[in-house]
Amino acid sequence: MPHSPTPRDRGNLPVLSAPPLIRLDAYVAEDGSTVVNGHLLEMGGTRPANEAILDAIAMFARTLGAPVAATVIDRPAQQVARLRVYPDGSSRTIAEEEDLPPGRERTAAEEEAFPPLARVERIIQHTQREELHAAFVLASALREHLSLRRGAEDELSLEARAIEAYIAYLRGDYMISTVLALTVARIRCRTDLNRAAPEVARATAAWQRLWDEGQVATRGQELLRMWERLAEEGLLHDPSHRAMAQAVRTRLERGGRPVEGPVPATAGALPAAPAAAAPEDRPLKPTRRGLRRFTRRAGRSAG
């Protein structure tokens, strides 16, 4: 007899009180863009992000005939919400201690169901079509959830952050790109110095595009310390890296004026986006019971 992953009662129906084994994921960006399981939702008009998320997850629950667990990273609310969504469209938020702990086995099962590499391929496809807003939101969602599951220093989390930084650069969001790339470089310098130089170079390329004097000075000093440490360890083998290190030093000595250099054709062809808040690694608040945005009574589903 084949094993069923969903606990069942004597009537061979799903046990509604059983904790789901696979947790879906959702993400609400600062601008309200919404992602569920690596897919950007088309909400249309003024449809609220929380309703779009609940409808999408309820669809999974109806298909399975059982409750579905979900973790929602809500950036505007600065909160992680853990949900239980039922086939009738109702939902409730649960405290962290009520949910099954991630653990290696559960993390592996979730990522087998919704592979990170498939999400990366989708991000690349959007980028190739120059759908950079969609690509950036999907990359942010992937990085946030991988960091939550695996930790910010995990290899997949770092790769997702590097992709996010690159897309921000293509969009002309140089402040955001610098912050993201600097975080990758900072972690590499702490955990694997031999692989740090390319990451410091990527952060430098974005930093060279900054105009805000305060950010140029602050971020530039950190970059210079990274380059100096790499030089001390004898890890500046690439002549282009030595040139970038000197460019940072020269610009800081000149008081922050931009250092001229080549611009990638894909980046130069795009208009600069308006300045946005840099996504520093701000700790998210823990789940609260009864978070109203994601609590819904039966029958409220649009489906």
C-alpha positions in Angstrom: 0.0 0.0 0.0 1.5 3.4 -0.9 2.3 5.7 1.9 0.2 8.9 2.0 2.1 12.1 3.2 -1.2 13.5 4.5 -2.5 12.1 7.9 -5.9 10.6 7.4 -8.8 9.5 9.6 -10.7 6.2 9.5 -12.8 7.5 6.5 -9.6 8.0 4.5 -10.1 11.8 4.7 -7.5 14.3 5.6 -7.3 15.0 9.3 -8.1 18.7 9.5 -6.2 19.2 12.8 -3.0 17.6 11.6 0.0 19.9 11.0 0.7 20.1 7.3 4.1 18.6 6.3 4.9 21.1 3.5 4.8 24.8 4.1 4.1 27.2 1.2 5.7 30.6 1.2 4.5 34.1 0.3 6.1 37.5 0.2 4.8 41.1 0.2 7.3 43.6 -1.1 7.6 47.2 0.1 5.6 48.4 -2.9 2.8 45.8 -2.3 3.9 43.4 -5.0 3.0 39.9 -3.9 4.7 36.5 -4.6 3.5 33.0 -3.7 5.8 30.0 -4.2 8.0 32.0 -6.6 5.2 33.3 -8.8 4.3 37.0 -9.0 0.6 37.4 -8.5 -1.4 39.6 -10.8 -3.7 41.2 -8.3 -5.5 43.7 -10.6 -6.9 47.0 -9.6 -6.7 47.7 -5.9 -6.9 44.1 -4.6 -5.2 43.9 -1.2 -2.0 41.8 -1.1 -3.2 39.8 1.9 -6.4 38.7 0.1 -4.5 37.7 -3.0 -2.2 35.6 -0.9 -5.0 33.9 1.1 -6.9 33.1 -2.1 -3.9 31.5 -3.7 -3.1 29.4 -0.7 -6.8 28.4 -0.2 -6.7 27.1 -3.8 -3.9 24.7 -2.7 -5.9 23.7 0.3 -9.0 22.9 -1.8 -6.9 20.9 -4.2 -5.5 18.8 -1.4 -8.7 18.7 0.6 -6.7 19.5 3.7 -5.3 22.6 5.6 -2.2 24.2 4.2 0.6 25.8 6.2 2.2 29.0 4.9 4.9 31.4 6.0 4.3 35.0 4.8 7.2 37.6 4.9 5.3 40.9 5.0 7.9 43.6 4.5 5.5 46.6 4.8 4.4 45.3 8.2 8.0 44.1 9.1 6.6 40.8 10.2 6.7 37.1 9.5 3.2 35.6 9.7 2.7 31.9 10.0 -0.7 30.7 8.8 -3.0 27.8 8.7 -5.4 28.1 5.7 -8.4 25.7 5.2 -10.2 24.5 2.1 -13.2 26.6 2.9 -11.1 29.7 2.5 -10.8 30.5 6.2 -7.4 31.1 7.8 -5.8 31.8 11.2 -2.4 32.9 12.2 -0.5 30.6 14.5 2.4 31.3 16.9 5.8 30.1 16.0 5.7 27.4 18.7 2.5 26.0 17.2 4.2 25.3 13.9 6.4 22.4 13.1 10.1 23.5 13.4 11.8 23.7 10.0 14.7 21.3 10.6 16.9 19.9 7.8 14.3 17.3 6.7 11.5 19.7 6.5 13.5 22.3 4.7 14.7 19.7 2.2 11.1 18.6 1.6 9.8 22.1 1.1 12.6 22.9 -1.4 12.1 19.7 -3.3 8.4 20.7 -3.7 9.3 24.2 -4.8 13.0 24.1 -5.9 15.1 27.3 -5.5 16.8 26.6 -8.9 13.5 26.6 -10.7 12.8 30.0 -9.2 16.2 31.3 -10.2 15.4 30.2 -13.8 12.2 32.2 -13.7 14.0 35.2 -12.4 16.6 34.9 -15.3 13.7 34.7 -17.8 12.2 37.9 -16.5 15.6 39.6 -16.6 16.2 38.5 -20.2 12.9 40.0 -21.2 13.9 43.2 -19.3 11.0 42.7 -16.9 13.2 44.0 -14.2 10.6 44.9 -11.6 9.2 41.3 -11.6 12.7 39.9 -11.6 13.7 42.0 -8.6 10.6 41.2 -6.6 11.0 37.5 -7.2 14.7 37.6 -6.3 13.9 39.5 -3.1 11.3 36.9 -2.2 13.7 34.1 -2.8 16.5 35.7 -0.8 14.2 36.5 2.1 12.7 33.0 2.4 16.1 31.2 1.9 17.6 33.4 4.6 14.7 32.7 7.0 14.9 28.9 6.4 18.7 28.4 6.0 20.3 31.6 7.5 21.8 34.6 5.8 25.2 32.9 5.5 24.0 29.8 3.7 25.4 29.3 0.1 21.9 29.5 -1.5 21.0 32.6 0.5 24.2 34.3 -0.6 23.6 33.4 -4.3 20.1 34.7 -4.1 21.3 38.0 -2.6 24.0 38.4 -5.3 21.3 37.9 -8.0 19.1 40.5 -6.3 22.0 42.9 -6.2 22.8 42.4 -9.9 19.1 43.0 -10.9 19.0 46.2 -8.7 22.1 47.4 -10.6 20.4 46.7 -14.0 17.4 48.7 -12.8 19.6 51.7 -11.8 18.9 51.1 -8.1 22.6 51.6 -7.2 22.0 52.3 -3.5 20.1 49.0 -3.1 22.6 47.1 -5.2 25.5 48.4 -3.2 23.9 47.4 0.1 23.0 43.9 -1.1 26.4 43.3 -2.7 28.2 44.7 0.4 26.3 42.2 2.6 27.5 39.3 0.4 31.1 40.6 0.5 30.9 41.2 4.2 29.8 37.6 4.8 32.4 36.2 2.4 35.2 38.2 4.2 34.1 36.6 7.4 33.5 33.0 6.3 35.5 32.4 3.2 38.1 35.0 2.4 39.5 33.1 -0.6 36.2 33.7 -2.4 35.7 37.3 -1.3 37.5 39.3 -3.9 34.8 38.9 -6.7 32.1 39.9 -4.3 34.0 43.0 -3.1 34.5 43.9 -6.8 30.7 43.6 -7.5 30.0 45.8 -4.5 32.6 48.3 -5.7 31.0 48.5 -9.2 27.7 49.5 -7.7 29.3 51.9 -5.2 31.0 53.7 -8.0 27.6 54.8 -9.2 26.5 56.4 -6.0 26.2 60.2 -5.7 25.1 60.7 -2.1 28.3 62.0 -0.3 27.4 60.4 3.0 26.8 57.0 1.5 29.9 57.2 -0.7 32.0 57.9 2.3 30.4 55.3 4.6 30.2 52.5 2.1 33.6 53.4 0.6 35.4 53.2 3.9 34.0 49.6 4.4 35.0 48.7 0.8 38.5 50.1 1.3 39.0 48.0 4.5 37.9 44.9 2.6 40.4 45.6 -0.2 43.2 46.3 2.3 42.5 43.0 4.1 42.5 41.1 0.9 45.8 42.8 -0.1 47.4 41.9 3.3 46.4 38.3 2.8 47.9 38.2 -0.7 44.5 37.6 -2.3 44.5 40.4 -4.9 45.7 38.3 -7.8 43.5 39.8 -10.5 44.9 43.1 -11.9 41.3 44.4 -12.3 40.7 43.9 -8.5 43.9 45.9 -7.7 42.7 48.6 -10.0 39.3 48.7 -8.3 40.9 48.9 -4.8 42.9 51.9 -6.0 39.8 53.5 -7.5 38.1 53.3 -4.1 41.1 54.9 -2.4 41.3 57.6 -5.0 37.7 58.5 -4.9 37.7 58.8 -1.1 40.8 61.0 -1.3 39.0 63.2 -3.8 36.1 63.7 -1.5 33.7 61.2 -3.1 33.6 62.4 -6.7 32.8 59.6 -9.1 35.6 57.7 -10.7 35.1 57.3 -14.4 34.9 53.8 -15.7 33.1 51.6 -18.2 29.4 50.9 -17.8 28.0 47.5 -18.9 25.8 48.0 -21.9 22.7 46.5 -20.3 23.0 48.8 -17.3 23.7 52.0 -19.3 20.7 51.5 -21.6 18.3 51.7 -18.7 17.2 54.9 -17.0 18.1 55.4 -13.4 15.3 54.6 -11.0 14.3 57.0 -8.2 16.3 56.6 -5.0 14.8 53.9 -2.7 15.4 52.8 0.9 18.3 50.3 1.0 17.2 46.9 2.3 19.5 46.5 5.2 19.1 43.3 7.2 16.5 44.5 9.6 15.2 41.8 12.0 11.6 40.9 11.5 9.2 40.9 14.3 8.0 37.5 15.6 4.6 36.1 14.6 1.7 37.5 16.7 -1.5 35.4 17.2 -4.5 36.9 15.5 -2.7 39.1 13.0 -5.8 40.6 11.4 -4.5 40.9 7.8 -4.1 37.2 7.5 -7.1 36.0 9.5 -10.2 35.3 7.6 -13.6 33.6 8.2 -15.0 30.8 6.1 -16.6 31.8 2.8 -14.4 34.9 2.2 -12.3 33.3 -0.6 -12.6 34.8 -4.0 -12.4 31.3 -5.5 
